Structure formats: structure tokens, C-alpha cells
Amino acid sequence: MIGASNFFELAVAVAIALFGTSSPVALVTIVGVLVEVPIMLALVSFANRTKGWF
């Protein structure tokens, strides 16, 4: 999964090339990349705060 996430620029370029700039697919591809990192950081922070429960 980490190796695949290194190619998000390529994924954005392919989505724009295939579906066009005004397509919702291209927008979701870009927003998905921008949302992924903060959510993962929040989950790691939560896991670190609650590690005593596990």
C-alpha cells in the first residue's frame, strides 16, 4: 500500500487524461490524496493516545 501511494501524481494525471478536467473522477482523485494523509495522522495519534487500552 505504501508503494502504491507514491504514484498519486500519476493517478491524478491518468484520471485527468481519461476523464477530463471537469470530471468528478478527477476531482475525487485529487481530494482523496489530500484527505488521506491527515486522516492517517489522526488515526495514528488516536492509537498512540489509547495504546494503554490494548
C-alpha angles and dihedrals in degrees: 000000000000091000092051093050091061090072099060091120089057091047091053092048092049093047092051092045094049102038105023132242096282094053121113088224091065091046093050091048091055096042092046091057092048093049097044099072099049091047092050091048090050091051092050091049091050091048091050092050094049100038090114090067093060 
